[in-house]
Protein backbone atom coordinates (compact mmCIF):
# COMPACT_ATOMS: atom_id res chain seq x y z
CA UNK A 1 0.00 0.00 0.00
CA UNK A 2 2.87 2.41 0.86
CA UNK A 3 6.66 2.47 0.98
CA UNK A 4 8.85 4.86 2.93
CA UNK A 5 12.26 6.26 1.99
CA UNK A 6 14.03 3.57 4.04
CA UNK A 7 12.40 0.77 2.05
CA UNK A 8 9.80 -0.28 4.59
CA UNK A 9 6.38 -1.30 3.31
CA UNK A 10 2.90 -0.91 4.69
CA UNK A 11 0.87 -3.85 3.42
CA UNK A 12 -2.29 -5.60 4.43
CA UNK A 13 -0.98 -6.93 7.75
CA UNK A 14 -0.34 -10.61 6.95
CA UNK A 15 3.47 -10.35 6.76
CA UNK A 16 3.83 -12.45 3.59
CA UNK A 17 6.48 -10.22 2.01
CA UNK A 18 8.38 -9.76 5.29
CA UNK A 19 8.63 -13.55 5.72
CA UNK A 20 9.80 -14.00 2.14
CA UNK A 21 12.42 -11.22 2.35
CA UNK A 22 13.72 -12.59 5.68
CA UNK A 23 14.41 -15.98 4.01
CA UNK A 24 16.42 -14.48 1.15
CA UNK A 25 20.18 -14.11 1.10
CA UNK A 26 21.28 -10.68 2.36
CA UNK A 27 22.90 -10.07 -1.03
CA UNK A 28 19.58 -10.50 -2.87
CA UNK A 29 18.32 -7.25 -4.41
CA UNK A 30 14.70 -6.70 -3.42
CA UNK A 31 12.63 -4.21 -5.37
CA UNK A 32 9.42 -2.40 -4.51
CA UNK A 33 7.46 -0.84 -7.36
CA UNK A 34 4.96 1.83 -6.38
CA UNK A 35 3.41 5.04 -7.73
CA UNK A 36 5.32 8.12 -6.53
CA UNK A 37 2.30 9.42 -4.58
CA UNK A 38 2.37 6.25 -2.40
CA UNK A 39 5.95 6.94 -1.28
CA UNK A 40 6.13 8.59 2.15
CA UNK A 41 9.00 9.94 4.25
CA UNK A 42 8.63 7.55 7.18
CA UNK A 43 6.32 4.75 8.28
CA UNK A 44 5.73 4.35 12.01
CA UNK A 45 5.48 2.29 14.04
CA UNK A 46 7.62 -0.50 12.63
CA UNK A 47 7.42 -4.03 14.00
CA UNK A 48 10.41 -6.24 14.77
CA UNK A 49 9.61 -8.51 11.78
CA UNK A 50 9.35 -5.70 9.20
CA UNK A 51 11.88 -6.13 6.38
CA UNK A 52 12.82 -3.29 4.01
CA UNK A 53 13.42 -3.64 0.29
CA UNK A 54 16.74 -2.48 -1.14
CA UNK A 55 15.43 -0.60 -4.18
CA UNK A 56 12.21 1.36 -4.78
CA UNK A 57 11.08 2.26 -8.29
CA UNK A 58 8.39 4.82 -9.06
CA UNK A 59 7.41 6.41 -12.35
CA UNK A 60 9.70 9.35 -11.45
CA UNK A 61 12.80 7.80 -9.86
CA UNK A 62 14.71 4.78 -8.66
CA UNK A 63 15.90 4.85 -5.04
CA UNK A 64 18.73 2.62 -3.83
CA UNK A 65 18.27 2.15 -0.10
TIKE-605008 format. One line per 10 residues: number of its first residue (from 1); for each residue x, y, z of N, C-alpha, C, O, CB. Coordinates in nm, 2 decimals. Glycine has a CB too. Layout:
N
NUM = X:Y:Z:X:Y:Z:X:Y:Z:X:Y:Z:X:Y:Z ~ ... .
***
This chain:
65
1 = 0.08:-0.12:0.00:0.00:0.00:0.00:0.09:0.13:0.00:0.05:0.22:-0.07:-0.09:0.00:0.12 ~ 0.19:0.13:0.08:0.29:0.24:0.09:0.43:0.19:0.10:0.45:0.08:0.16:0.25:0.34:0.20 ~ 0.53:0.27:0.06:0.67:0.25:0.10:0.72:0.38:0.16:0.67:0.48:0.12:0.75:0.20:-0.03 ~ 0.82:0.36:0.25:0.89:0.49:0.29:1.03:0.49:0.23:1.07:0.40:0.16:0.89:0.49:0.45 ~ 1.10:0.60:0.26:1.23:0.63:0.20:1.34:0.53:0.25:1.45:0.53:0.20:1.27:0.77:0.22 ~ 1.31:0.46:0.35:1.40:0.36:0.40:1.37:0.22:0.35:1.44:0.12:0.39:1.40:0.36:0.56 ~ 1.27:0.21:0.27:1.24:0.08:0.21:1.14:-0.01:0.28:1.11:-0.12:0.24:1.36:0.00:0.19 ~ 1.08:0.05:0.39:0.98:-0.03:0.46:0.85:-0.01:0.39:0.82:0.09:0.33:0.97:0.02:0.60 ~ 0.76:-0.12:0.40:0.64:-0.13:0.33:0.52:-0.14:0.43:0.53:-0.21:0.53:0.64:-0.25:0.24 ~ 0.42:-0.07:0.40:0.29:-0.09:0.47:0.20:-0.17:0.38:0.16:-0.13:0.27:0.22:0.05:0.51 .
11 = 0.17:-0.29:0.42:0.09:-0.38:0.34:-0.05:-0.41:0.40:-0.11:-0.31:0.46:0.16:-0.52:0.33 ~ -0.10:-0.53:0.39:-0.23:-0.56:0.44:-0.23:-0.63:0.58:-0.33:-0.68:0.62:-0.30:-0.64:0.34 ~ -0.11:-0.64:0.64:-0.10:-0.69:0.77:-0.08:-0.84:0.79:-0.08:-0.89:0.90:-0.22:-0.66:0.84 ~ -0.05:-0.92:0.68:-0.03:-1.06:0.70:0.11:-1.10:0.70:0.14:-1.21:0.75:-0.10:-1.13:0.58 ~ 0.20:-1.01:0.67:0.35:-1.04:0.68:0.41:-1.13:0.57:0.52:-1.18:0.59:0.38:-1.09:0.81 ~ 0.33:-1.15:0.46:0.38:-1.24:0.36:0.52:-1.20:0.30:0.61:-1.28:0.29:0.28:-1.26:0.25 ~ 0.53:-1.07:0.26:0.65:-1.02:0.20:0.76:-1.02:0.30:0.88:-1.05:0.27:0.62:-0.88:0.14 ~ 0.73:-0.98:0.43:0.84:-0.98:0.53:0.90:-1.11:0.55:1.02:-1.13:0.56:0.78:-0.92:0.66 ~ 0.81:-1.22:0.55:0.86:-1.35:0.57:0.95:-1.40:0.45:1.05:-1.46:0.47:0.75:-1.45:0.59 ~ 0.90:-1.36:0.33:0.98:-1.40:0.21:1.12:-1.33:0.21:1.22:-1.39:0.19:0.90:-1.36:0.09 .
21 = 1.12:-1.20:0.24:1.24:-1.12:0.23:1.34:-1.17:0.34:1.46:-1.18:0.32:1.21:-0.97:0.26 ~ 1.29:-1.21:0.46:1.37:-1.26:0.57:1.44:-1.39:0.53:1.55:-1.42:0.58:1.29:-1.28:0.69 ~ 1.38:-1.47:0.44:1.44:-1.60:0.40:1.55:-1.58:0.29:1.62:-1.67:0.27:1.33:-1.69:0.35 ~ 1.55:-1.47:0.23:1.64:-1.45:0.11:1.78:-1.42:0.16:1.80:-1.37:0.28:1.59:-1.33:0.03 ~ 1.88:-1.45:0.08:2.02:-1.41:0.11:2.03:-1.26:0.13:1.96:-1.18:0.06:2.12:-1.46:0.00 ~ 2.11:-1.21:0.21:2.13:-1.07:0.24:2.18:-1.00:0.11:2.16:-0.87:0.10:2.22:-1.04:0.35 ~ 2.24:-1.07:0.02:2.29:-1.01:-0.10:2.18:-1.00:-0.21:2.21:-0.94:-0.32:2.41:-1.09:-0.16 ~ 2.07:-1.05:-0.19:1.96:-1.05:-0.29:1.90:-0.91:-0.30:1.87:-0.85:-0.20:1.85:-1.15:-0.25 ~ 1.89:-0.86:-0.42:1.83:-0.73:-0.44:1.68:-0.74:-0.44:1.62:-0.82:-0.52:1.88:-0.66:-0.58 ~ 1.62:-0.67:-0.35:1.47:-0.67:-0.34:1.42:-0.54:-0.39:1.48:-0.43:-0.36:1.42:-0.70:-0.20 .
31 = 1.31:-0.54:-0.47:1.26:-0.42:-0.54:1.12:-0.40:-0.51:1.03:-0.49:-0.52:1.28:-0.43:-0.69 ~ 1.08:-0.28:-0.47:0.94:-0.24:-0.45:0.91:-0.14:-0.56:0.98:-0.05:-0.59:0.92:-0.18:-0.31 ~ 0.79:-0.17:-0.63:0.75:-0.08:-0.74:0.62:-0.02:-0.69:0.52:-0.09:-0.65:0.73:-0.16:-0.87 ~ 0.61:0.11:-0.69:0.50:0.18:-0.64:0.48:0.32:-0.71:0.58:0.38:-0.75:0.51:0.20:-0.48 ~ 0.36:0.37:-0.72:0.34:0.50:-0.77:0.41:0.61:-0.68:0.40:0.59:-0.56:0.19:0.54:-0.79 ~ 0.46:0.71:-0.73:0.53:0.81:-0.65:0.44:0.87:-0.54:0.50:0.89:-0.43:0.57:0.93:-0.74 ~ 0.32:0.88:-0.56:0.23:0.94:-0.46:0.20:0.85:-0.34:0.14:0.88:-0.24:0.10:0.99:-0.52 ~ 0.25:0.72:-0.35:0.24:0.62:-0.24:0.37:0.61:-0.17:0.38:0.52:-0.09:0.19:0.49:-0.29 ~ 0.47:0.69:-0.20:0.60:0.69:-0.13:0.59:0.80:-0.02:0.57:0.92:-0.05:0.71:0.72:-0.23 ~ 0.62:0.76:0.10:0.61:0.86:0.21:0.75:0.87:0.28:0.84:0.78:0.26:0.51:0.82:0.32 .
41 = 0.77:0.97:0.36:0.90:0.99:0.43:0.93:0.88:0.53:1.04:0.83:0.53:0.90:1.13:0.50 ~ 0.84:0.85:0.61:0.86:0.75:0.72:0.74:0.68:0.76:0.63:0.75:0.78:0.93:0.83:0.84 ~ 0.74:0.55:0.77:0.63:0.48:0.83:0.66:0.44:0.97:0.77:0.40:1.01:0.61:0.34:0.75 ~ 0.56:0.47:1.06:0.57:0.44:1.20:0.44:0.39:1.25:0.34:0.43:1.20:0.62:0.56:1.28 ~ 0.43:0.30:1.35:0.55:0.23:1.40:0.59:0.11:1.32:0.51:0.06:1.24:0.51:0.18:1.55 ~ 0.71:0.07:1.33:0.76:-0.05:1.26:0.76:-0.16:1.36:0.78:-0.14:1.48:0.91:-0.03:1.20 ~ 0.74:-0.28:1.31:0.74:-0.40:1.40:0.88:-0.47:1.38:0.95:-0.45:1.28:0.63:-0.50:1.37 ~ 0.91:-0.56:1.48:1.04:-0.62:1.48:1.06:-0.71:1.35:1.17:-0.74:1.32:1.06:-0.71:1.60 ~ 0.95:-0.76:1.29:0.96:-0.85:1.18:0.96:-0.78:1.04:0.97:-0.84:0.94:0.85:-0.95:1.18 ~ 0.94:-0.65:1.04:0.94:-0.57:0.92:1.07:-0.57:0.85:1.18:-0.55:0.91:0.89:-0.42:0.95 .
51 = 1.07:-0.60:0.72:1.19:-0.61:0.64:1.18:-0.51:0.52:1.08:-0.51:0.45:1.20:-0.76:0.58 ~ 1.28:-0.43:0.51:1.28:-0.33:0.40:1.33:-0.39:0.27:1.40:-0.49:0.27:1.37:-0.21:0.44 ~ 1.29:-0.33:0.16:1.34:-0.36:0.03:1.47:-0.28:0.01:1.49:-0.18:0.08:1.24:-0.34:-0.09 ~ 1.55:-0.32:-0.09:1.67:-0.25:-0.11:1.67:-0.14:-0.22:1.75:-0.05:-0.23:1.78:-0.35:-0.15 ~ 1.56:-0.15:-0.31:1.54:-0.06:-0.42:1.39:-0.03:-0.43:1.31:-0.12:-0.42:1.60:-0.12:-0.55 ~ 1.36:0.10:-0.45:1.22:0.14:-0.48:1.22:0.20:-0.61:1.30:0.29:-0.64:1.16:0.23:-0.36 ~ 1.12:0.16:-0.70:1.11:0.23:-0.83:0.97:0.29:-0.84:0.87:0.22:-0.81:1.13:0.12:-0.94 ~ 0.97:0.41:-0.88:0.84:0.48:-0.91:0.84:0.53:-1.05:0.94:0.50:-1.12:0.82:0.60:-0.81 ~ 0.74:0.59:-1.10:0.74:0.64:-1.24:0.83:0.76:-1.25:0.86:0.80:-1.36:0.60:0.68:-1.28 ~ 0.88:0.82:-1.14:0.97:0.93:-1.15:1.12:0.91:-1.11:1.20:0.98:-1.15:0.92:1.04:-1.05 .
61 = 1.14:0.80:-1.03:1.28:0.78:-0.99:1.30:0.64:-0.94:1.21:0.56:-0.92:1.31:0.88:-0.87 ~ 1.43:0.60:-0.92:1.47:0.48:-0.87:1.56:0.51:-0.74:1.65:0.59:-0.76:1.55:0.39:-0.97 ~ 1.52:0.46:-0.63:1.59:0.49:-0.50:1.66:0.36:-0.46:1.60:0.26:-0.44:1.49:0.53:-0.39 ~ 1.79:0.37:-0.44:1.87:0.26:-0.38:1.88:0.29:-0.23:1.92:0.40:-0.19:2.02:0.25:-0.45 ~ 1.83:0.20:-0.15:1.83:0.21:-0.01:1.96:0.17:0.05:1.98:0.18:0.17:1.71:0.13:0.05 .
***
